[in-house]
């Protein structure tokens, strides 16, 4: 035992030196390896400026592309959606038993109703001036006996124009479907013709056409001529309509 201790003490520094040498050698080798592996070889970058070969377009492809360019995006999208919807409905009608004869008949009737409504709406509405009205005339009557209130059943027409009487008085009450009272201010020339007519404010009218009938009747009214009358003599005509 003592011999081993002596041997250890005699050689300890040599052993330590040997270990240190080997450790340094190993470290140097490792460092050299890391340096070698850390060097990255740069690769060459090749850029190809050549253009790809373009296949010539056929006439049909060129036409389709031209149409697509001239068609707005919204129209293309709408047309595509409409086409898909129509195809879906047609496919469903073929496959789904729900689309039976009764359903198809109802669809046909609905389409006919829409067509009839559109036809009615497209008809030309006659102008108010073309509407015919019966007239009250005073030709051959004594002016002193002419009344400024004319009755037509339960309806009546009353006018006020100082020192003037009507020669021709249209009666629009027969055109009425609803009831109400409409008063129209009038401006009459010395010749007896109504130059201007204006509706007064009204309320409680059930037929929206009554004001138009009253206004048109007032414009058609003719009074007796009076040379010394004002150039525009003001008066009024009231129309009391009773629902027919």
Secondary structure, 3 states (H helix, E strand, C coil): CHHHHHHHHHHHHHHHHHHHHHHHHHHHHHHHHHHHHHCCCCCCCCCCCCCCCCCCCCHHHHHHHHHHHHCCHHHHHHHHHHHHHHHHHHHHHHHCCCCCHHHHHHHHHHHHHHHHHHHHHHCCCCCHHHCCCEEEECCCCCHHHCCCEEEECCEEEEEECCCCCEEEEEECHHHCCCCEEEEEEEEECCCCEEEEEEECCCCCCCCCCHHHHHHHHHHHCEECCCCCCCCCEEEEEEEEECCC
